[in-house]
Each structure stands twice: as structure tokens, then as C-alpha cells.
Amino acid sequence: MLQGDRTGAATMLQTVAKTALQIGDKVAATVLQSSATRLQAGEELSEADLKKTRIVSKTVLQEYLIDNICKCLASSMMRSSK
């Protein structure tokens, strides 16, 4: 992986790690931040680490989106019932 790609991937993983913390998933945040730190240090992630990182990041983003969609729907329903 090129250094620029590694840096970009690490930045995205850090962003998703922050999102994981916002939704209360400390385990996911730890996995994602660990992967980001390793990439920043110039390390390559193993296939197993890549797979785990992909699954965790996908799950966090899905949870975040679902949570926000539900909040928007609830807010919309409250406004329309007034």
C-alpha cells in the first residue's frame, strides 16, 4: 500500500472510530483505532486484520445510519402530531 493510501485509510478509520465512540461501541472504536495506528506506523495489516476492520467499520456505519434515520423519523412524527 502506498504511503498516501495508508494515510487516507488511517484518517477514515479514525473518523469511524470516533463515530463508534459516539454510539457507545468502545470495542469497535478500539479495533478501528488500532488499525489506524498501525497503518500510520507504516505497518501492513494482515488479511485477518483487514477482514475484522472491514466488518467492524461496516457495522458501525450501519448502526450510525440506522440510529440517525430513526431519530429523524421520530422527530418528524412528533412534529406532524402537533
Secondary structure, 3 states (H helix, E strand, C coil): CCHHHHHHHHHHHHHHHHHHHHCCCHHHHHHHHHHHHHHHCCCCCCHHHHHHHHHHHHHHHHHHHHHHHHHHHHHHHHHHCC
